[in-house]
Amino acid sequence: QVQLVESGGGLVQAGGSLRLSCAASGRTFSSSAMGWFRQAPGKEREFVATISWSGDSTYYADSVKGRFTISRDNAKNTVYLQVNSLKPEDTAVYYCAVALRWRNVVVTSSAYDYWGQGTQVTVSS
């Protein structure tokens, strides 16, 4: 059974940092694109960042560009999201996902096949 498990969320003050992790199990995703999305209360889920199968290509939402960094360790079947310079508007549940049919970066949520349960990030002002 495929599972994606996020961790690393928490409560942090504005300007702070966190490192989110997403561990995959059940199969290897080393040949697939992976991504992070987030959903704030009362809002739709939105794209945050995506990374190609090799890690050579990344793409970010404009709102997080320069503050967030996505990376992956295929040997550990894990993808990371380093979130720096956090703002209150970054408060959301963060989800990782895998796009089995894509090797390169992909933004559209419908391209992703499996999702984690999410990890809460709360940024206080």
DADABEL-V497945 format. One record per backbone hydrogen bond with DSSP energy under -1.0 kcal/mol. CO is the residue of the C=O (numbers start at 0). NH is the residue of the N-H. Records with the same first field share a line. If there is no record, write none. Layout:
# DADABEL-V497945
CO: NH / NH
This chain:
# DADABEL-V497945
2: 24
4: 22
6: 20
9: 121
11: 123
12: 15
15: 85
17: 82
19: 80
20: 6
21: 78
22: 4
24: 2
28: 31
32: 98
33: 50
34: 96
35: 47 / 48
36: 94
37: 45
38: 92
39: 42
45: 37
47: 60
48: 35
49: 58
50: 33
56: 51
58: 49
60: 63 / 64
63: 66 / 67
66: 83
68: 81
70: 79
72: 77
76: 23
77: 72
78: 21
79: 70
80: 19
81: 68
82: 17
85: 14
86: 89
87: 90
91: 120
92: 38
93: 118
94: 36
95: 115
96: 34
97: 112 / 113
98: 101
101: 32
102: 52
107: 110
108: 111
113: 97
118: 93
120: 91
121: 11
123: 13
